[in-house]
Amino acid sequence: TSTSPTSTSPTSTSPTSPQSEARARGRLLQLAKVAEEKRSQQTFAVLCVDEGTWPQDVMKVDAGCALKLMSRCKGVTRACLMADLDAEALRSIRECFERLLAVSESIIGVTADLGNLWLKHHSAIREVISERPVYLTPIVQLPMISASFKSREQTLLVTWGSQKEVEMLKPTFCSGCNIVMDLDRLEILGVDVSQDARWARYLNFDTNTDEDMALGSGLLQMVKDRISEVNVQGKKDMLIKSLIVTTRLSMFSNLLREGTGLPVFNELTMLNLFSSASSLSHFNDAKVLCRLSDKLARSPAKSPGVSPGGCKLGLLQLEYEYPPAFGDVDHPGTFGFKTCPRIVKGLTFEKAQEGSFDQNILEEMSCEIKKLEEEGVVGITGNCGFMMYYQCFARHIAKVPVFMSALIQAATMAAAMEPAERVLILTANAATLQPGKDKLLLESGIQVTNSEKFLIRGCEQLAGFDAVANAERVDTIRVQNAISNYVLEILKEENSRQDYGAIKMVLLECTELPHYADELRKITSLPVFDAVTCVNYFFHATATQNWNNKTFSPHNPSFWASNFDAEGHPKDSKRCAANCDS
């Protein structure tokens, strides 16, 4: 007996109309947008000194990728910041923050206008503003930038004040905070308000577009002049290779990037780094759906995660094959740009753990770097945290920037925390990372004597994680449940210890772990850093057209040039091996 087309059985479902399907898709995309907005809003509070006359108590500054809410701390002047802050000043700072919080509850971080003057008060202000992360000055990025450029290159800090004033402040940058770096690698350029009345009006939001353009042109010329003075022809070491711009000068960052060809870091790159560690990843379902929604609507707006110009990222890979999950560096959908994978023959997982400088491995790596550059990649990263061992070698060979490991973020994470606070580092196998911890952290700009700041825990015993070691497909749902419980147990245990500070940030060393970053952010409410946040940080600090061989020079060029030729061949293999082990 045939069944009537209109009859139904208890297990059958009624067909849905095209209209209802369209409504369902629309609702799904709408929910995704709401989820992204709740988790990814970029609103920052800016504490300002009490100077001049502003048109409003709270100023809103649209910085494109972020909204800055700015207000003055009544009675807190530059002179106050030069001394210790008293109870009245701290109360005024608290009131300023509450004023900004009343405008927007979605504030995700706090910074300040004259960063170098506020720096010494980091700890005191964190005590009165405890409900939001406080990163008062872009200078906290210096350790991470220094680790990327290494020992014989400088960063130029452009900040407010006469040249004499800012030079006097330089020794204070590393006192009273966790910034650890060689101050000889920091060049400072002061912007003296007294030399141009327009700057004073600019600080009071009283300039027009033409005046802002004129001030920007003048600032660019000042920066170019200083770079010309330092980077004299024939000089090999201590060249200026990057810029940090203080908060109220950050609107000129793109102008400086394009005009100097150097990466420019400011409070937005700093705050975006830390907010990205607390926000949805580019590959998260909600963001993917939002980008799909934009395409379906033929929206002209570009997704902030999509790179313009078809930029490609080079990816050096171990000789180790496995099916990657979303968020894994090896997955093509992890970044907002195309990845170009290249396997380094002979560089097995075991060799990477050893930090082997076997000549054949180095020659293979050199060859693959050259091939990636021929493909037009804008930068190069690695698919294993242990590739940090090859950071300096790869930089010597490559003409494009290289960021081989998420560990390079460790230095700036430490600088943004209180001395007693700690970072939880999750790795695929703690037993193999622990012996090399000091060397790896030293490459990240961290002093080995302070490595107790980092608590290392391995995931090798977690249910389902054995697939990583076996190069098998990972059951991501099973591992996510296991790693979530594991991290919560670690936090409960470690944060109850009276002899150690609380864990305030998480760093995922293994390149297969970013898949779980969003869930860890959700359940811990802590910033979670990984290989994705690292690569994106440097990418967005550099103008796309300048992401090339003029932007980043090799680390410690004199050492690498004396030991390796331009193709990566050791000039003296015995001497090279001794130097690399030292």
C-alpha positions in Angstrom: 0.0 0.0 0.0 1.4 3.3 -1.0 1.6 6.2 1.5 -0.2 9.4 0.8 2.2 12.4 0.3 0.2 14.3 2.9 0.3 11.5 5.5 2.8 11.7 8.4 4.2 9.2 10.8 5.1 9.8 14.4 8.8 10.1 13.6 8.5 12.3 10.5 8.9 16.1 10.5 6.9 18.7 8.6 8.8 20.4 5.8 9.8 24.0 6.5 9.0 26.8 4.1 11.8 28.9 2.5 10.5 31.9 4.5 10.8 30.1 7.9 14.3 28.9 7.0 15.3 32.5 6.1 13.8 33.7 9.4 15.8 31.0 11.3 19.0 31.9 9.5 18.4 35.6 10.3 17.7 34.8 13.9 20.9 32.7 14.2 23.0 35.5 12.7 21.4 38.0 15.0 22.2 35.9 18.0 25.7 35.5 16.8 26.1 39.3 16.5 24.8 39.8 20.0 27.2 37.2 21.3 30.1 38.9 19.6 29.1 42.4 20.8 28.9 41.1 24.4 32.3 39.4 24.3 34.2 41.6 21.9 33.4 45.2 22.6 36.4 47.5 22.6 35.7 50.3 25.0 38.5 51.7 27.0 38.7 54.2 29.9 41.5 56.9 29.7 42.4 58.7 33.0 43.6 62.2 32.2 45.5 64.9 34.2 43.5 67.9 35.3 44.8 70.5 32.8 43.1 72.9 30.4 39.4 73.4 29.7 37.5 70.6 28.0 34.1 71.0 26.3 32.6 68.1 28.3 33.5 66.1 31.5 33.6 62.9 29.4 35.0 62.9 25.9 34.3 60.1 23.5 37.1 59.4 21.0 36.3 57.0 18.2 39.7 55.3 17.3 38.2 53.1 14.7 38.9 49.7 16.3 38.1 51.1 19.7 36.1 53.7 21.6 38.1 55.7 24.1 36.2 57.3 27.0 38.3 60.1 28.5 37.9 62.2 31.6 40.1 64.3 33.9 41.0 63.3 37.4 40.1 66.5 39.3 43.1 68.0 41.1 45.6 65.4 39.7 48.2 67.5 37.8 51.5 66.6 36.3 53.2 67.8 39.5 51.0 65.4 41.5 52.2 62.5 39.3 55.8 63.4 39.7 55.4 62.8 43.5 53.6 60.0 45.4 49.8 60.1 45.1 48.0 60.9 48.4 44.6 59.7 49.5 42.8 62.7 47.9 44.4 62.1 44.5 43.6 58.4 44.6 40.0 59.2 45.5 39.8 61.6 42.5 41.1 58.8 40.2 38.5 56.5 41.5 35.7 59.1 41.0 37.0 59.6 37.4 36.8 55.9 36.7 33.2 55.7 38.1 32.3 58.7 35.9 33.5 56.8 32.8 31.9 53.6 34.0 28.5 55.4 34.2 28.8 56.2 30.5 29.6 52.6 29.5 29.5 49.4 31.6 31.4 47.7 28.7 34.8 49.2 29.6 37.3 46.4 29.3 40.5 48.2 30.3 41.9 51.3 31.8 44.9 53.4 30.5 46.1 57.0 31.0 46.9 60.0 28.9 50.5 60.9 29.8 51.7 57.3 30.1 55.3 57.9 31.3 54.1 60.1 34.2 51.5 57.6 35.4 53.8 54.6 35.2 55.2 54.7 38.7 51.6 54.7 40.1 50.6 51.4 38.5 50.2 49.5 41.8 48.4 52.2 43.7 45.9 52.8 40.9 45.3 49.1 40.5 44.2 49.0 44.2 41.5 51.7 43.7 40.4 50.3 40.3 40.2 46.6 40.9 37.2 45.6 38.7 38.9 46.3 35.4 42.4 45.6 34.0 44.7 48.6 34.4 47.5 49.2 31.8 48.4 52.8 32.3 51.0 53.2 29.7 52.0 51.8 26.3 55.5 51.4 27.8 54.4 48.0 29.2 54.8 46.7 25.6 58.5 47.3 25.7 59.6 43.9 26.9 57.6 42.1 24.2 58.9 44.5 21.5 62.5 44.1 22.8 62.2 40.4 22.8 61.1 40.5 19.1 64.0 42.7 18.0 66.6 41.4 20.3 69.7 42.8 21.8 71.2 45.4 19.5 68.2 47.4 18.2 66.3 50.3 19.7 62.7 51.5 20.2 61.9 55.2 19.9 59.4 56.4 22.5 57.5 59.5 21.4 55.9 61.2 24.4 54.9 64.5 26.0 57.4 66.9 27.5 60.6 68.8 26.7 63.6 66.7 25.7 65.3 67.5 29.0 62.2 66.4 31.0 61.7 63.1 29.2 65.4 62.2 29.5 65.2 62.8 33.2 62.2 60.5 33.5 63.9 57.6 31.6 65.4 55.9 34.7 62.0 55.7 36.3 60.5 53.6 33.6 61.8 50.4 35.1 61.4 51.3 38.8 58.2 50.7 40.7 56.8 48.3 38.0 57.6 44.9 36.4 59.2 46.2 33.2 62.5 44.5 32.6 64.6 45.7 29.8 67.9 47.4 28.9 67.1 51.2 28.9 70.1 51.7 26.6 67.8 50.3 23.9 65.2 53.0 24.5 65.5 56.3 22.6 63.1 59.1 23.7 61.7 62.0 21.8 59.8 64.7 23.7 56.9 66.7 22.2 57.1 70.1 24.0 53.7 71.7 24.2 55.3 75.1 25.0 56.9 75.2 21.6 53.6 75.2 19.6 50.4 76.6 21.0 48.4 74.3 18.8 49.5 71.3 20.8 47.9 72.8 24.0 44.7 73.3 22.1 44.9 69.8 20.7 45.1 68.4 24.2 41.9 70.4 25.1 40.1 69.0 22.0 40.1 72.5 20.5 41.8 71.9 17.1 40.2 71.4 13.7 41.0 68.9 11.0 43.5 71.1 9.2 45.4 71.9 12.4 45.5 68.2 13.3 47.0 67.4 9.9 49.6 70.1 10.3 50.5 68.9 13.7 50.8 65.3 12.4 53.1 66.4 9.6 55.3 68.3 12.0 55.4 65.2 14.4 56.3 62.9 11.5 59.2 65.2 10.5 60.4 65.3 14.2 60.4 61.5 14.3 62.2 61.2 10.9 64.8 63.7 12.0 65.5 61.7 15.2 65.7 58.4 13.3 68.1 60.0 10.8 70.3 61.2 13.7 70.4 57.7 15.2 70.4 55.5 12.2 73.4 57.1 10.5 74.8 55.5 7.4 77.3 52.7 8.1 76.1 52.2 11.7 75.3 48.5 12.3 74.0 48.3 15.9 71.5 50.2 18.1 69.4 51.3 15.2 65.8 52.5 15.8 63.6 49.7 14.5 60.2 50.4 16.1 58.2 53.2 17.7 56.0 53.5 20.8 53.6 56.5 20.8 52.1 57.8 24.0 48.3 57.8 24.4 47.2 61.3 23.2 49.5 61.0 20.2 48.2 57.7 19.0 45.9 59.3 16.4 49.0 59.9 14.4 50.1 56.3 14.5 49.1 55.4 10.9 50.8 58.5 9.6 54.0 57.5 11.4 53.7 53.9 10.1 53.4 55.0 6.5 56.0 57.8 6.8 58.7 55.8 8.6 58.2 52.3 7.4 58.4 51.1 11.0 55.9 49.3 13.2 54.2 51.7 15.6 52.9 50.6 19.0 50.5 52.6 21.1 47.9 52.3 23.8 45.5 50.7 21.2 47.9 47.9 20.3 48.5 47.4 24.0 44.8 47.4 25.0 43.8 45.3 21.9 46.4 42.7 22.8 45.0 42.3 26.3 41.4 42.6 25.2 42.0 40.0 22.5 43.1 37.7 25.3 39.6 38.2 26.8 37.5 38.2 23.6 36.2 35.8 21.0 38.8 34.4 18.7 38.7 35.1 15.0 37.7 31.5 14.3 34.9 31.4 17.0 31.5 30.4 15.6 29.9 33.7 16.5 32.5 35.7 14.5 32.4 33.4 11.6 28.6 33.8 11.4 28.9 37.6 11.7 31.3 37.6 8.7 28.9 35.4 6.8 26.1 37.9 7.7 28.1 40.8 6.3 28.7 38.8 3.1 25.1 37.9 2.7 24.1 41.5 3.2 26.8 42.6 0.8 28.0 45.0 3.5 30.9 47.3 2.5 32.2 47.1 6.0 35.3 45.0 6.5 35.5 42.5 9.3 38.3 43.6 11.7 39.7 40.1 11.5 40.2 40.0 7.8 43.4 41.2 6.4 43.4 43.6 3.4 45.3 43.0 0.3 45.2 39.2 0.4 48.1 39.1 2.9 49.6 35.6 3.5 51.3 34.3 6.6 54.2 31.9 6.3 54.0 28.8 8.6 57.1 26.7 9.4 56.0 23.2 10.4 57.5 20.3 12.2 58.0 17.0 10.3 54.8 15.9 12.1 51.4 15.4 10.5 48.1 15.5 12.3 44.6 16.7 11.6 44.4 20.3 13.1 41.3 21.8 14.7 40.0 25.3 14.4 42.3 27.6 16.4 45.3 25.4 15.8 48.0 27.4 14.0 48.0 24.8 11.3 44.3 25.3 10.5 43.8 27.6 7.5 40.8 29.3 9.2 42.5 30.3 12.4 43.8 33.7 11.2 42.2 36.4 9.2 44.7 35.8 6.4 45.9 32.9 4.3 48.6 30.7 5.7 51.3 29.1 3.6 52.7 26.0 5.3 56.2 24.7 4.8 57.6 21.6 6.5 61.2 21.8 7.7 62.6 18.3 6.9 64.4 16.7 9.8 62.8 19.0 12.4 60.8 16.5 14.4 59.0 17.2 17.6 61.8 15.6 19.5 64.5 17.7 17.7 62.5 20.9 18.4 62.3 20.0 22.1 66.0 19.6 22.2 66.5 22.9 20.4 68.8 21.0 18.0 71.0 23.2 15.8 71.8 20.3 13.5 73.3 21.8 10.3 70.9 19.9 8.1 67.9 21.2 10.0 69.1 24.8 9.8 69.8 24.5 6.1 66.3 23.1 5.5 64.7 25.8 7.6 66.7 28.4 5.6 65.5 26.9 2.4 61.8 26.9 3.4 62.1 30.5 4.7 63.3 31.6 1.2 60.5 29.7 -0.5 57.9 31.4 1.8 59.4 34.8 1.0 59.2 34.0 -2.7 55.4 33.3 -2.2 55.1 36.8 -0.8 54.3 36.1 2.8 54.0 39.1 5.2 55.5 37.3 8.2 56.5 33.8 9.4 55.5 31.9 12.5 55.9 28.3 13.7 53.5 25.5 14.5 55.2 24.5 17.7 56.1 26.5 20.8 59.5 24.9 21.0 60.4 26.7 17.7 61.2 29.6 20.0 64.7 28.1 20.0 65.0 29.1 16.3 63.6 32.6 16.6 67.0 34.4 16.3 68.3 32.1 13.5 65.1 32.6 11.5 65.3 36.3 11.9 68.8 36.3 10.6 67.7 34.5 7.5 64.3 36.1 6.8 63.6 39.5 5.3 60.1 39.4 6.8 59.2 39.5 10.5 59.3 36.2 12.4 57.4 35.3 15.6 58.0 31.7 16.4 56.3 31.1 19.7 53.5 32.4 21.9 56.1 32.6 24.7 57.3 35.9 23.2 54.3 37.5 25.0 55.5 36.4 28.4 57.6 39.5 29.0 54.8 42.0 28.5 52.3 39.8 30.4 54.7 40.0 33.4 55.1 43.8 33.0 51.3 44.3 33.1 51.0 42.4 36.4 51.8 43.0 40.1 55.2 41.4 41.2 53.5 38.6 43.1 50.9 37.7 40.5 51.6 34.8 38.3 51.0 33.4 34.8 49.8 29.8 34.2 51.5 28.3 31.1 49.8 25.3 29.6 51.9 23.1 27.4 51.4 19.8 25.7 53.9 18.2 28.0 55.3 19.9 31.1 58.1 17.4 31.5 59.7 18.4 28.2 59.1 22.1 28.5 60.3 22.5 32.1 64.0 21.8 31.4 64.1 24.4 28.7 61.9 26.9 30.5 64.7 29.3 31.5 66.3 29.3 28.0 62.9 29.9 26.4 61.9 32.6 28.8 65.2 34.3 28.3 64.6 34.4 24.6 61.2 36.0 25.5 63.0 38.8 27.4 62.3 37.4 30.9 65.1 37.2 33.4 65.7 33.6 34.5 65.8 34.6 38.1 62.2 35.7 37.9 60.9 32.5 36.3 58.9 31.5 39.4 56.4 34.0 38.1 55.4 31.3 35.6 53.6 28.1 36.6 54.0 25.4 34.0 51.4 22.6 33.7 51.2 19.9 31.1 48.1 18.5 29.4 49.7 15.1 28.6 47.5 13.3 31.1 44.2 14.8 30.1 41.5 12.5 28.6 41.8 12.6 24.9 45.0 14.6 24.7 47.2 11.6 24.0 46.0 12.1 20.4 48.3 15.1 20.2 51.4 13.0 20.9 50.2 10.3 18.6 49.5 12.7 15.7 45.8 11.6 15.7 42.6 13.6 15.3 41.8 15.2 18.7 38.3 14.7 20.1 38.0 18.4 20.8 34.8 18.2 22.9 36.3 15.6 25.1 39.5 17.5 25.5 37.7 20.8 26.1 35.8 19.3 29.0 39.0 17.8 30.4 41.1 21.0 30.0 38.3 23.2 31.5 38.1 21.1 34.7 41.9 20.8 34.8 42.4 24.6 34.7 39.7 25.2 37.3 41.4 22.7 39.6 44.8 24.4 39.1 43.4 27.9 39.9 41.5 26.6 43.0 44.7 25.0 44.3 47.2 27.7 43.4 45.1 30.7 44.4 44.6 29.2 47.9 48.3 29.1 48.5 49.4 31.8 50.9 53.0 31.9 49.9 52.3 32.6 46.2 50.4 35.3 44.4 47.2 34.6 42.5 47.2 33.4 38.9 46.0 36.4 36.8 46.7 35.3 33.2 47.0 32.2 31.1 49.5 31.6 28.3 48.9 28.6 25.9 52.3 27.6 24.8 51.2 24.7 22.6 50.0 25.7 19.2 47.2 23.1 19.4 45.6 24.7 22.4 44.2 28.0 21.0 41.1 26.0 20.0 40.2 25.9 23.7 41.1 29.6 24.5 37.5 30.9 24.2 36.2 28.4 26.7 39.0 29.0 29.1 38.3 32.8 28.9 34.6 32.1 29.6 35.0 29.8 32.7 38.0 31.6 34.3 37.3 35.2 33.4 41.0 35.5 32.9 42.9 36.8 29.8 44.2 33.9 27.8 47.1 34.5 25.4 48.2 32.1 22.6 50.0 32.0 19.3 47.0 33.7 17.6 47.1 36.8 19.9 50.9 37.0 19.3 50.8 37.0 15.5 47.8 39.4 15.4 49.5 41.8 17.7 52.5 42.4 15.5 50.5 42.3 12.3 48.2 45.1 13.4 51.1 47.3 14.6 52.5 47.4 11.1 51.2 49.1 8.0 50.5 46.4 5.4 52.5 48.1 2.7 55.5 48.2 5.1 55.4 44.6 6.3 58.5 43.7 4.4 62.3 43.6 4.6 62.5 47.2 5.6 60.5 46.8 8.8 62.2 44.2 11.0 65.9 43.6 10.9 67.6 40.4 12.2 68.1 40.0 15.9 71.7 40.7 17.0 72.9 40.9 13.4 76.6 41.0 14.3 76.5 37.6 16.1 74.5 35.9 13.4 76.4 37.5 10.5 79.7 36.3 12.1 78.4 32.7 12.5 76.1 32.2 9.5 76.1 33.3 5.9 73.0 34.8 4.2 71.8 31.3 3.2 72.0 30.0 6.8 75.2 28.0 6.3 77.5 28.0 9.4 80.8 29.7 8.7 82.5 27.6 11.4 80.4 24.7 12.5 82.4 24.0 15.7 82.5 27.6 16.9 78.8 28.0 15.9 77.7 25.0 17.9 79.5 26.3 21.0 78.0 29.8 20.6 74.5 28.5 20.1 74.7 26.4 23.3 76.0 29.2 25.4 
